[in-house]
Amino acid sequence: MARGWESKSVEEQQQEASRGRAQHGRALTADEQERAQRRATLQLARTRTETDLARAAGGYAEMLRRQLAAIDEQLQALGVPEV
């Protein structure tokens, strides 16, 4: 189930990127493509971490909370609004 969700998320992100190019009327620069890919990767990592955290306990849960905070910081640095 999780794999299907991630696949759907990737597909939606690719469609969103395509719409972004159509709206701007130009192709993304290499820097914009890299930034979009980084954002997508971080968002997928965040989703995976949240899923793992929902099932975790003890010290592992604390480690996942710290990981989630680090991912949020990286997304914020990219200019992605808080989730």
PyMOL Python script that loads the backbone (N, CA, C, O; Angstrom):
from pymol import cmd

cmd.read_pdbstr("""\
ATOM      1  N   MET A   1       0.825  -1.191   0.000  1.00  0.00           N
ATOM      2  CA  MET A   1       0.000   0.000   0.000  1.00  0.00           C
ATOM      3  C   MET A   1       0.866   1.251   0.000  1.00  0.00           C
ATOM      4  O   MET A   1       0.612   2.177  -0.770  1.00  0.00           O
ATOM      5  N   ALA A   2       1.883   1.293   0.849  1.00  0.00           N
ATOM      6  CA  ALA A   2       2.740   2.473   0.932  1.00  0.00           C
ATOM      7  C   ALA A   2       3.439   2.736  -0.394  1.00  0.00           C
ATOM      8  O   ALA A   2       3.579   3.888  -0.805  1.00  0.00           O
ATOM      9  N   ARG A   3       3.870   1.697  -1.052  1.00  0.00           N
ATOM     10  CA  ARG A   3       4.559   1.869  -2.326  1.00  0.00           C
ATOM     11  C   ARG A   3       3.624   2.521  -3.360  1.00  0.00           C
ATOM     12  O   ARG A   3       4.040   3.411  -4.101  1.00  0.00           O
ATOM     13  N   GLY A   4       2.377   2.077  -3.401  1.00  0.00           N
ATOM     14  CA  GLY A   4       1.406   2.669  -4.322  1.00  0.00           C
ATOM     15  C   GLY A   4       1.177   4.138  -4.026  1.00  0.00           C
ATOM     16  O   GLY A   4       1.059   4.955  -4.940  1.00  0.00           O
ATOM     17  N   TRP A   5       1.116   4.471  -2.746  1.00  0.00           N
ATOM     18  CA  TRP A   5       0.919   5.866  -2.342  1.00  0.00           C
ATOM     19  C   TRP A   5       2.088   6.715  -2.812  1.00  0.00           C
ATOM     20  O   TRP A   5       1.891   7.796  -3.368  1.00  0.00           O
ATOM     21  N   GLU A   6       3.315   6.226  -2.588  1.00  0.00           N
ATOM     22  CA  GLU A   6       4.486   6.981  -3.012  1.00  0.00           C
ATOM     23  C   GLU A   6       4.514   7.127  -4.524  1.00  0.00           C
ATOM     24  O   GLU A   6       4.858   8.194  -5.033  1.00  0.00           O
ATOM     25  N   SER A   7       4.161   6.080  -5.249  1.00  0.00           N
ATOM     26  CA  SER A   7       4.136   6.147  -6.709  1.00  0.00           C
ATOM     27  C   SER A   7       3.134   7.190  -7.169  1.00  0.00           C
ATOM     28  O   SER A   7       3.415   7.967  -8.082  1.00  0.00           O
ATOM     29  N   LYS A   8       1.975   7.210  -6.546  1.00  0.00           N
ATOM     30  CA  LYS A   8       0.956   8.188  -6.909  1.00  0.00           C
ATOM     31  C   LYS A   8       1.467   9.593  -6.611  1.00  0.00           C
ATOM     32  O   LYS A   8       1.259  10.511  -7.404  1.00  0.00           O
ATOM     33  N   SER A   9       2.124   9.761  -5.492  1.00  0.00           N
ATOM     34  CA  SER A   9       2.655  11.064  -5.126  1.00  0.00           C
ATOM     35  C   SER A   9       3.674  11.539  -6.158  1.00  0.00           C
ATOM     36  O   SER A   9       3.657  12.702  -6.560  1.00  0.00           O
ATOM     37  N   VAL A  10       4.549  10.652  -6.581  1.00  0.00           N
ATOM     38  CA  VAL A  10       5.556  11.007  -7.583  1.00  0.00           C
ATOM     39  C   VAL A  10       4.867  11.402  -8.881  1.00  0.00           C
ATOM     40  O   VAL A  10       5.233  12.392  -9.513  1.00  0.00           O
ATOM     41  N   GLU A  11       3.869  10.619  -9.272  1.00  0.00           N
ATOM     42  CA  GLU A  11       3.135  10.927 -10.504  1.00  0.00           C
ATOM     43  C   GLU A  11       2.484  12.304 -10.410  1.00  0.00           C
ATOM     44  O   GLU A  11       2.547  13.087 -11.358  1.00  0.00           O
ATOM     45  N   GLU A  12       1.864  12.603  -9.279  1.00  0.00           N
ATOM     46  CA  GLU A  12       1.230  13.907  -9.096  1.00  0.00           C
ATOM     47  C   GLU A  12       2.260  15.030  -9.140  1.00  0.00           C
ATOM     48  O   GLU A  12       2.003  16.092  -9.707  1.00  0.00           O
ATOM     49  N   GLN A  13       3.423  14.796  -8.542  1.00  0.00           N
ATOM     50  CA  GLN A  13       4.463  15.817  -8.544  1.00  0.00           C
ATOM     51  C   GLN A  13       4.987  16.065  -9.958  1.00  0.00           C
ATOM     52  O   GLN A  13       5.287  17.202 -10.322  1.00  0.00           O
ATOM     53  N   GLN A  14       5.095  15.009 -10.745  1.00  0.00           N
ATOM     54  CA  GLN A  14       5.545  15.172 -12.125  1.00  0.00           C
ATOM     55  C   GLN A  14       4.512  15.966 -12.933  1.00  0.00           C
ATOM     56  O   GLN A  14       4.866  16.814 -13.752  1.00  0.00           O
ATOM     57  N   GLN A  15       3.235  15.676 -12.689  1.00  0.00           N
ATOM     58  CA  GLN A  15       2.189  16.425 -13.380  1.00  0.00           C
ATOM     59  C   GLN A  15       2.204  17.892 -12.957  1.00  0.00           C
ATOM     60  O   GLN A  15       2.018  18.788 -13.780  1.00  0.00           O
ATOM     61  N   GLU A  16       2.427  18.121 -11.672  1.00  0.00           N
ATOM     62  CA  GLU A  16       2.496  19.491 -11.172  1.00  0.00           C
ATOM     63  C   GLU A  16       3.658  20.246 -11.813  1.00  0.00           C
ATOM     64  O   GLU A  16       3.530  21.415 -12.175  1.00  0.00           O
ATOM     65  N   ALA A  17       4.786  19.564 -11.947  1.00  0.00           N
ATOM     66  CA  ALA A  17       5.949  20.188 -12.583  1.00  0.00           C
ATOM     67  C   ALA A  17       5.648  20.523 -14.032  1.00  0.00           C
ATOM     68  O   ALA A  17       6.062  21.571 -14.527  1.00  0.00           O
ATOM     69  N   SER A  18       4.935  19.646 -14.712  1.00  0.00           N
ATOM     70  CA  SER A  18       4.562  19.905 -16.107  1.00  0.00           C
ATOM     71  C   SER A  18       3.635  21.102 -16.196  1.00  0.00           C
ATOM     72  O   SER A  18       3.779  21.941 -17.085  1.00  0.00           O
ATOM     73  N   ARG A  19       2.684  21.182 -15.275  1.00  0.00           N
ATOM     74  CA  ARG A  19       1.774  22.340 -15.269  1.00  0.00           C
ATOM     75  C   ARG A  19       2.553  23.624 -15.017  1.00  0.00           C
ATOM     76  O   ARG A  19       2.268  24.662 -15.613  1.00  0.00           O
ATOM     77  N   GLY A  20       3.544  23.541 -14.124  1.00  0.00           N
ATOM     78  CA  GLY A  20       4.364  24.714 -13.827  1.00  0.00           C
ATOM     79  C   GLY A  20       5.077  25.218 -15.066  1.00  0.00           C
ATOM     80  O   GLY A  20       5.157  26.426 -15.288  1.00  0.00           O
ATOM     81  N   ARG A  21       5.598  24.302 -15.880  1.00  0.00           N
ATOM     82  CA  ARG A  21       6.258  24.712 -17.124  1.00  0.00           C
ATOM     83  C   ARG A  21       5.255  25.351 -18.073  1.00  0.00           C
ATOM     84  O   ARG A  21       5.565  26.350 -18.721  1.00  0.00           O
ATOM     85  N   ALA A  22       4.057  24.783 -18.162  1.00  0.00           N
ATOM     86  CA  ALA A  22       3.045  25.324 -19.067  1.00  0.00           C
ATOM     87  C   ALA A  22       2.605  26.718 -18.609  1.00  0.00           C
ATOM     88  O   ALA A  22       2.388  27.605 -19.435  1.00  0.00           O
ATOM     89  N   GLN A  23       2.476  26.908 -17.305  1.00  0.00           N
ATOM     90  CA  GLN A  23       2.048  28.200 -16.782  1.00  0.00           C
ATOM     91  C   GLN A  23       3.096  29.271 -17.019  1.00  0.00           C
ATOM     92  O   GLN A  23       2.752  30.416 -17.314  1.00  0.00           O
ATOM     93  N   HIS A  24       4.340  28.927 -16.900  1.00  0.00           N
ATOM     94  CA  HIS A  24       5.405  29.905 -17.078  1.00  0.00           C
ATOM     95  C   HIS A  24       5.774  30.075 -18.549  1.00  0.00           C
ATOM     96  O   HIS A  24       6.466  31.028 -18.908  1.00  0.00           O
ATOM     97  N   GLY A  25       5.323  29.172 -19.389  1.00  0.00           N
ATOM     98  CA  GLY A  25       5.588  29.278 -20.812  1.00  0.00           C
ATOM     99  C   GLY A  25       7.035  29.013 -21.190  1.00  0.00           C
ATOM    100  O   GLY A  25       7.471  29.390 -22.277  1.00  0.00           O
ATOM    101  N   ARG A  26       7.779  28.371 -20.309  1.00  0.00           N
ATOM    102  CA  ARG A  26       9.177  28.081 -20.607  1.00  0.00           C
ATOM    103  C   ARG A  26       9.589  26.811 -19.880  1.00  0.00           C
ATOM    104  O   ARG A  26       8.941  26.370 -18.932  1.00  0.00           O
ATOM    105  N   ALA A  27      10.657  26.256 -20.343  1.00  0.00           N
ATOM    106  CA  ALA A  27      11.206  25.076 -19.681  1.00  0.00           C
ATOM    107  C   ALA A  27      11.944  25.509 -18.419  1.00  0.00           C
ATOM    108  O   ALA A  27      12.459  26.624 -18.341  1.00  0.00           O
ATOM    109  N   LEU A  28      11.987  24.630 -17.448  1.00  0.00           N
ATOM    110  CA  LEU A  28      12.703  24.939 -16.214  1.00  0.00           C
ATOM    111  C   LEU A  28      14.207  24.931 -16.462  1.00  0.00           C
ATOM    112  O   LEU A  28      14.713  24.147 -17.265  1.00  0.00           O
ATOM    113  N   THR A  29      14.902  25.802 -15.768  1.00  0.00           N
ATOM    114  CA  THR A  29      16.361  25.796 -15.853  1.00  0.00           C
ATOM    115  C   THR A  29      16.893  24.586 -15.091  1.00  0.00           C
ATOM    116  O   THR A  29      16.157  23.936 -14.348  1.00  0.00           O
ATOM    117  N   ALA A  30      18.144  24.300 -15.278  1.00  0.00           N
ATOM    118  CA  ALA A  30      18.760  23.167 -14.587  1.00  0.00           C
ATOM    119  C   ALA A  30      18.661  23.362 -13.072  1.00  0.00           C
ATOM    120  O   ALA A  30      18.412  22.402 -12.343  1.00  0.00           O
ATOM    121  N   ASP A  31      18.852  24.577 -12.600  1.00  0.00           N
ATOM    122  CA  ASP A  31      18.761  24.871 -11.174  1.00  0.00           C
ATOM    123  C   ASP A  31      17.335  24.660 -10.662  1.00  0.00           C
ATOM    124  O   ASP A  31      17.137  24.103  -9.582  1.00  0.00           O
ATOM    125  N   GLU A  32      16.346  25.105 -11.436  1.00  0.00           N
ATOM    126  CA  GLU A  32      14.951  24.921 -11.050  1.00  0.00           C
ATOM    127  C   GLU A  32      14.574  23.438 -11.032  1.00  0.00           C
ATOM    128  O   GLU A  32      13.843  22.989 -10.149  1.00  0.00           O
ATOM    129  N   GLN A  33      15.073  22.686 -12.004  1.00  0.00           N
ATOM    130  CA  GLN A  33      14.807  21.247 -12.048  1.00  0.00           C
ATOM    131  C   GLN A  33      15.426  20.552 -10.837  1.00  0.00           C
ATOM    132  O   GLN A  33      14.796  19.695 -10.217  1.00  0.00           O
ATOM    133  N   GLU A  34      16.657  20.923 -10.506  1.00  0.00           N
ATOM    134  CA  GLU A  34      17.342  20.332  -9.359  1.00  0.00           C
ATOM    135  C   GLU A  34      16.599  20.656  -8.063  1.00  0.00           C
ATOM    136  O   GLU A  34      16.436  19.796  -7.197  1.00  0.00           O
ATOM    137  N   ARG A  35      16.157  21.895  -7.944  1.00  0.00           N
ATOM    138  CA  ARG A  35      15.415  22.328  -6.763  1.00  0.00           C
ATOM    139  C   ARG A  35      14.081  21.586  -6.646  1.00  0.00           C
ATOM    140  O   ARG A  35      13.698  21.168  -5.553  1.00  0.00           O
ATOM    141  N   ALA A  36      13.380  21.422  -7.760  1.00  0.00           N
ATOM    142  CA  ALA A  36      12.111  20.703  -7.758  1.00  0.00           C
ATOM    143  C   ALA A  36      12.327  19.238  -7.385  1.00  0.00           C
ATOM    144  O   ALA A  36      11.536  18.662  -6.639  1.00  0.00           O
ATOM    145  N   GLN A  37      13.388  18.643  -7.898  1.00  0.00           N
ATOM    146  CA  GLN A  37      13.700  17.253  -7.566  1.00  0.00           C
ATOM    147  C   GLN A  37      14.047  17.110  -6.092  1.00  0.00           C
ATOM    148  O   GLN A  37      13.614  16.160  -5.440  1.00  0.00           O
ATOM    149  N   ARG A  38      14.812  18.032  -5.572  1.00  0.00           N
ATOM    150  CA  ARG A  38      15.179  18.007  -4.154  1.00  0.00           C
ATOM    151  C   ARG A  38      13.937  18.143  -3.279  1.00  0.00           C
ATOM    152  O   ARG A  38      13.786  17.432  -2.285  1.00  0.00           O
ATOM    153  N   ARG A  39      13.047  19.065  -3.659  1.00  0.00           N
ATOM    154  CA  ARG A  39      11.805  19.264  -2.916  1.00  0.00           C
ATOM    155  C   ARG A  39      10.961  17.984  -2.934  1.00  0.00           C
ATOM    156  O   ARG A  39      10.427  17.577  -1.902  1.00  0.00           O
ATOM    157  N   ALA A  40      10.843  17.356  -4.098  1.00  0.00           N
ATOM    158  CA  ALA A  40      10.064  16.125  -4.218  1.00  0.00           C
ATOM    159  C   ALA A  40      10.660  15.017  -3.360  1.00  0.00           C
ATOM    160  O   ALA A  40       9.936  14.276  -2.695  1.00  0.00           O
ATOM    161  N   THR A  41      11.973  14.910  -3.379  1.00  0.00           N
ATOM    162  CA  THR A  41      12.653  13.882  -2.584  1.00  0.00           C
ATOM    163  C   THR A  41      12.419  14.115  -1.095  1.00  0.00           C
ATOM    164  O   THR A  41      12.142  13.173  -0.352  1.00  0.00           O
ATOM    165  N   LEU A  42      12.530  15.360  -0.663  1.00  0.00           N
ATOM    166  CA  LEU A  42      12.310  15.680   0.746  1.00  0.00           C
ATOM    167  C   LEU A  42      10.856  15.436   1.155  1.00  0.00           C
ATOM    168  O   LEU A  42      10.594  14.954   2.258  1.00  0.00           O
ATOM    169  N   GLN A  43       9.923  15.762   0.283  1.00  0.00           N
ATOM    170  CA  GLN A  43       8.520  15.541   0.606  1.00  0.00           C
ATOM    171  C   GLN A  43       8.213  14.048   0.719  1.00  0.00           C
ATOM    172  O   GLN A  43       7.437  13.637   1.582  1.00  0.00           O
ATOM    173  N   LEU A  44       8.809  13.250  -0.132  1.00  0.00           N
ATOM    174  CA  LEU A  44       8.630  11.804  -0.033  1.00  0.00           C
ATOM    175  C   LEU A  44       9.264  11.265   1.255  1.00  0.00           C
ATOM    176  O   LEU A  44       8.690  10.407   1.925  1.00  0.00           O
ATOM    177  N   ALA A  45      10.447  11.773   1.589  1.00  0.00           N
ATOM    178  CA  ALA A  45      11.113  11.353   2.819  1.00  0.00           C
ATOM    179  C   ALA A  45      10.276  11.736   4.036  1.00  0.00           C
ATOM    180  O   ALA A  45      10.196  10.984   5.006  1.00  0.00           O
ATOM    181  N   ARG A  46       9.658  12.906   3.975  1.00  0.00           N
ATOM    182  CA  ARG A  46       8.822  13.362   5.080  1.00  0.00           C
ATOM    183  C   ARG A  46       7.614  12.447   5.244  1.00  0.00           C
ATOM    184  O   ARG A  46       7.273  12.064   6.363  1.00  0.00           O
ATOM    185  N   THR A  47       6.972  12.098   4.146  1.00  0.00           N
ATOM    186  CA  THR A  47       5.813  11.205   4.187  1.00  0.00           C
ATOM    187  C   THR A  47       6.207   9.849   4.773  1.00  0.00           C
ATOM    188  O   THR A  47       5.503   9.300   5.620  1.00  0.00           O
ATOM    189  N   ARG A  48       7.317   9.330   4.321  1.00  0.00           N
ATOM    190  CA  ARG A  48       7.796   8.030   4.823  1.00  0.00           C
ATOM    191  C   ARG A  48       8.100   8.110   6.317  1.00  0.00           C
ATOM    192  O   ARG A  48       7.760   7.196   7.069  1.00  0.00           O
ATOM    193  N   THR A  49       8.732   9.188   6.746  1.00  0.00           N
ATOM    194  CA  THR A  49       9.078   9.352   8.156  1.00  0.00           C
ATOM    195  C   THR A  49       7.820   9.465   9.012  1.00  0.00           C
ATOM    196  O   THR A  49       7.756   8.888  10.098  1.00  0.00           O
ATOM    197  N   GLU A  50       6.820  10.204   8.531  1.00  0.00           N
ATOM    198  CA  GLU A  50       5.563  10.319   9.274  1.00  0.00           C
ATOM    199  C   GLU A  50       4.892   8.956   9.420  1.00  0.00           C
ATOM    200  O   GLU A  50       4.365   8.631  10.484  1.00  0.00           O
ATOM    201  N   THR A  51       4.911   8.169   8.361  1.00  0.00           N
ATOM    202  CA  THR A  51       4.320   6.837   8.404  1.00  0.00           C
ATOM    203  C   THR A  51       5.053   5.957   9.406  1.00  0.00           C
ATOM    204  O   THR A  51       4.426   5.259  10.202  1.00  0.00           O
ATOM    205  N   ASP A  52       6.381   5.990   9.366  1.00  0.00           N
ATOM    206  CA  ASP A  52       7.182   5.208  10.312  1.00  0.00           C
ATOM    207  C   ASP A  52       6.949   5.673  11.745  1.00  0.00           C
ATOM    208  O   ASP A  52       6.873   4.856  12.663  1.00  0.00           O
ATOM    209  N   LEU A  53       6.837   6.977  11.933  1.00  0.00           N
ATOM    210  CA  LEU A  53       6.636   7.534  13.269  1.00  0.00           C
ATOM    211  C   LEU A  53       5.299   7.088  13.853  1.00  0.00           C
ATOM    212  O   LEU A  53       5.196   6.857  15.058  1.00  0.00           O
ATOM    213  N   ALA A  54       4.292   6.968  13.024  1.00  0.00           N
ATOM    214  CA  ALA A  54       2.979   6.546  13.499  1.00  0.00           C
ATOM    215  C   ALA A  54       3.024   5.134  14.088  1.00  0.00           C
ATOM    216  O   ALA A  54       2.180   4.779  14.911  1.00  0.00           O
ATOM    217  N   ARG A  55       3.997   4.336  13.674  1.00  0.00           N
ATOM    218  CA  ARG A  55       4.107   2.956  14.146  1.00  0.00           C
ATOM    219  C   ARG A  55       5.247   2.763  15.154  1.00  0.00           C
ATOM    220  O   ARG A  55       5.399   1.678  15.715  1.00  0.00           O
ATOM    221  N   ALA A  56       6.029   3.789  15.380  1.00  0.00           N
ATOM    222  CA  ALA A  56       7.236   3.651  16.201  1.00  0.00           C
ATOM    223  C   ALA A  56       6.946   3.874  17.684  1.00  0.00           C
ATOM    224  O   ALA A  56       5.918   4.431  18.069  1.00  0.00           O
ATOM    225  N   ALA A  57       7.883   3.423  18.484  1.00  0.00           N
ATOM    226  CA  ALA A  57       7.788   3.627  19.933  1.00  0.00           C
ATOM    227  C   ALA A  57       9.186   3.854  20.502  1.00  0.00           C
ATOM    228  O   ALA A  57      10.192   3.519  19.875  1.00  0.00           O
ATOM    229  N   GLY A  58       9.226   4.423  21.689  1.00  0.00           N
ATOM    230  CA  GLY A  58      10.486   4.581  22.418  1.00  0.00           C
ATOM    231  C   GLY A  58      11.497   5.476  21.737  1.00  0.00           C
ATOM    232  O   GLY A  58      11.157   6.497  21.139  1.00  0.00           O
ATOM    233  N   GLY A  59      12.751   5.066  21.843  1.00  0.00           N
ATOM    234  CA  GLY A  59      13.864   5.852  21.308  1.00  0.00           C
ATOM    235  C   GLY A  59      13.804   6.007  19.799  1.00  0.00           C
ATOM    236  O   GLY A  59      14.218   7.031  19.256  1.00  0.00           O
ATOM    237  N   TYR A  60      13.290   4.992  19.126  1.00  0.00           N
ATOM    238  CA  TYR A  60      13.177   5.072  17.669  1.00  0.00           C
ATOM    239  C   TYR A  60      12.219   6.194  17.268  1.00  0.00           C
ATOM    240  O   TYR A  60      12.469   6.901  16.292  1.00  0.00           O
ATOM    241  N   ALA A  61      11.126   6.361  18.012  1.00  0.00           N
ATOM    242  CA  ALA A  61      10.167   7.428  17.726  1.00  0.00           C
ATOM    243  C   ALA A  61      10.826   8.793  17.899  1.00  0.00           C
ATOM    244  O   ALA A  61      10.590   9.702  17.103  1.00  0.00           O
ATOM    245  N   GLU A  62      11.638   8.939  18.921  1.00  0.00           N
ATOM    246  CA  GLU A  62      12.338  10.213  19.147  1.00  0.00           C
ATOM    247  C   GLU A  62      13.300  10.517  18.006  1.00  0.00           C
ATOM    248  O   GLU A  62      13.403  11.659  17.558  1.00  0.00           O
ATOM    249  N   MET A  63      14.006   9.485  17.538  1.00  0.00           N
ATOM    250  CA  MET A  63      14.914   9.659  16.409  1.00  0.00           C
ATOM    251  C   MET A  63      14.140  10.095  15.152  1.00  0.00           C
ATOM    252  O   MET A  63      14.608  10.939  14.388  1.00  0.00           O
ATOM    253  N   LEU A  64      12.968   9.516  14.954  1.00  0.00           N
ATOM    254  CA  LEU A  64      12.145   9.886  13.794  1.00  0.00           C
ATOM    255  C   LEU A  64      11.621  11.320  13.924  1.00  0.00           C
ATOM    256  O   LEU A  64      11.510  12.032  12.926  1.00  0.00           O
ATOM    257  N   ARG A  65      11.304  11.740  15.135  1.00  0.00           N
ATOM    258  CA  ARG A  65      10.858  13.137  15.337  1.00  0.00           C
ATOM    259  C   ARG A  65      11.976  14.118  14.963  1.00  0.00           C
ATOM    260  O   ARG A  65      11.735  15.149  14.334  1.00  0.00           O
ATOM    261  N   ARG A  66      13.201  13.772  15.364  1.00  0.00           N
ATOM    262  CA  ARG A  66      14.348  14.631  15.018  1.00  0.00           C
ATOM    263  C   ARG A  66      14.563  14.629  13.501  1.00  0.00           C
ATOM    264  O   ARG A  66      14.856  15.664  12.904  1.00  0.00           O
ATOM    265  N   GLN A  67      14.414  13.464  12.897  1.00  0.00           N
ATOM    266  CA  GLN A  67      14.562  13.370  11.446  1.00  0.00           C
ATOM    267  C   GLN A  67      13.491  14.209  10.740  1.00  0.00           C
ATOM    268  O   GLN A  67      13.780  14.894   9.758  1.00  0.00           O
ATOM    269  N   LEU A  68      12.271  14.151  11.237  1.00  0.00           N
ATOM    270  CA  LEU A  68      11.183  14.933  10.661  1.00  0.00           C
ATOM    271  C   LEU A  68      11.474  16.428  10.784  1.00  0.00           C
ATOM    272  O   LEU A  68      11.220  17.187   9.848  1.00  0.00           O
ATOM    273  N   ALA A  69      11.995  16.849  11.914  1.00  0.00           N
ATOM    274  CA  ALA A  69      12.345  18.260  12.109  1.00  0.00           C
ATOM    275  C   ALA A  69      13.439  18.689  11.133  1.00  0.00           C
ATOM    276  O   ALA A  69      13.394  19.791  10.587  1.00  0.00           O
ATOM    277  N   ALA A  70      14.422  17.812  10.917  1.00  0.00           N
ATOM    278  CA  ALA A  70      15.507  18.128   9.979  1.00  0.00           C
ATOM    279  C   ALA A  70      14.979  18.241   8.552  1.00  0.00           C
ATOM    280  O   ALA A  70      15.395  19.125   7.803  1.00  0.00           O
ATOM    281  N   ILE A  71      14.077  17.361   8.179  1.00  0.00           N
ATOM    282  CA  ILE A  71      13.482  17.424   6.837  1.00  0.00           C
ATOM    283  C   ILE A  71      12.690  18.718   6.680  1.00  0.00           C
ATOM    284  O   ILE A  71      12.775  19.383   5.647  1.00  0.00           O
ATOM    285  N   ASP A  72      11.916  19.074   7.714  1.00  0.00           N
ATOM    286  CA  ASP A  72      11.139  20.317   7.666  1.00  0.00           C
ATOM    287  C   ASP A  72      12.047  21.535   7.506  1.00  0.00           C
ATOM    288  O   ASP A  72      11.713  22.465   6.772  1.00  0.00           O
ATOM    289  N   GLU A  73      13.190  21.534   8.187  1.00  0.00           N
ATOM    290  CA  GLU A  73      14.142  22.639   8.049  1.00  0.00           C
ATOM    291  C   GLU A  73      14.658  22.739   6.611  1.00  0.00           C
ATOM    292  O   GLU A  73      14.769  23.833   6.058  1.00  0.00           O
ATOM    293  N   GLN A  74      14.968  21.596   6.020  1.00  0.00           N
ATOM    294  CA  GLN A  74      15.468  21.592   4.644  1.00  0.00           C
ATOM    295  C   GLN A  74      14.400  22.065   3.668  1.00  0.00           C
ATOM    296  O   GLN A  74      14.697  22.793   2.721  1.00  0.00           O
ATOM    297  N   LEU A  75      13.146  21.647   3.899  1.00  0.00           N
ATOM    298  CA  LEU A  75      12.050  22.099   3.031  1.00  0.00           C
ATOM    299  C   LEU A  75      11.844  23.610   3.191  1.00  0.00           C
ATOM    300  O   LEU A  75      11.602  24.314   2.211  1.00  0.00           O
ATOM    301  N   GLN A  76      11.940  24.089   4.401  1.00  0.00           N
ATOM    302  CA  GLN A  76      11.779  25.518   4.643  1.00  0.00           C
ATOM    303  C   GLN A  76      12.887  26.308   3.945  1.00  0.00           C
ATOM    304  O   GLN A  76      12.643  27.388   3.408  1.00  0.00           O
ATOM    305  N   ALA A  77      14.100  25.763   3.956  1.00  0.00           N
ATOM    306  CA  ALA A  77      15.216  26.420   3.268  1.00  0.00           C
ATOM    307  C   ALA A  77      14.968  26.500   1.763  1.00  0.00           C
ATOM    308  O   ALA A  77      15.458  27.411   1.095  1.00  0.00           O
ATOM    309  N   LEU A  78      14.207  25.548   1.235  1.00  0.00           N
ATOM    310  CA  LEU A  78      13.854  25.558  -0.189  1.00  0.00           C
ATOM    311  C   LEU A  78      12.669  26.481  -0.478  1.00  0.00           C
ATOM    312  O   LEU A  78      12.317  26.713  -1.634  1.00  0.00           O
ATOM    313  N   GLY A  79      12.065  26.998   0.579  1.00  0.00           N
ATOM    314  CA  GLY A  79      10.935  27.900   0.391  1.00  0.00           C
ATOM    315  C   GLY A  79       9.603  27.193   0.320  1.00  0.00           C
ATOM    316  O   GLY A  79       8.630  27.755  -0.182  1.00  0.00           O
ATOM    317  N   VAL A  80       9.543  25.961   0.817  1.00  0.00           N
ATOM    318  CA  VAL A  80       8.294  25.207   0.839  1.00  0.00           C
ATOM    319  C   VAL A  80       7.565  25.565   2.124  1.00  0.00           C
ATOM    320  O   VAL A  80       8.158  25.507   3.201  1.00  0.00           O
ATOM    321  N   PRO A  81       6.269  25.940   2.034  1.00  0.00           N
ATOM    322  CA  PRO A  81       5.541  26.285   3.251  1.00  0.00           C
ATOM    323  C   PRO A  81       5.477  25.098   4.203  1.00  0.00           C
ATOM    324  O   PRO A  81       5.541  23.944   3.777  1.00  0.00           O
ATOM    325  N   GLU A  82       5.350  25.394   5.511  1.00  0.00           N
ATOM    326  CA  GLU A  82       5.291  24.332   6.511  1.00  0.00           C
ATOM    327  C   GLU A  82       4.109  23.437   6.265  1.00  0.00           C
ATOM    328  O   GLU A  82       3.042  23.866   5.826  1.00  0.00           O
ATOM    329  N   VAL A  83       4.339  22.159   6.568  1.00  0.00           N
ATOM    330  CA  VAL A  83       3.300  21.139   6.381  1.00  0.00           C
ATOM    331  C   VAL A  83       2.506  20.997   7.637  1.00  0.00           C
ATOM    332  O   VAL A  83       1.579  20.189   7.694  1.00  0.00           O
TER     333      VAL A  83
END
""", "prot")
cmd.dss("prot")
cmd.show_as("cartoon", "prot")
cmd.util.cbc("prot")
cmd.orient("prot")
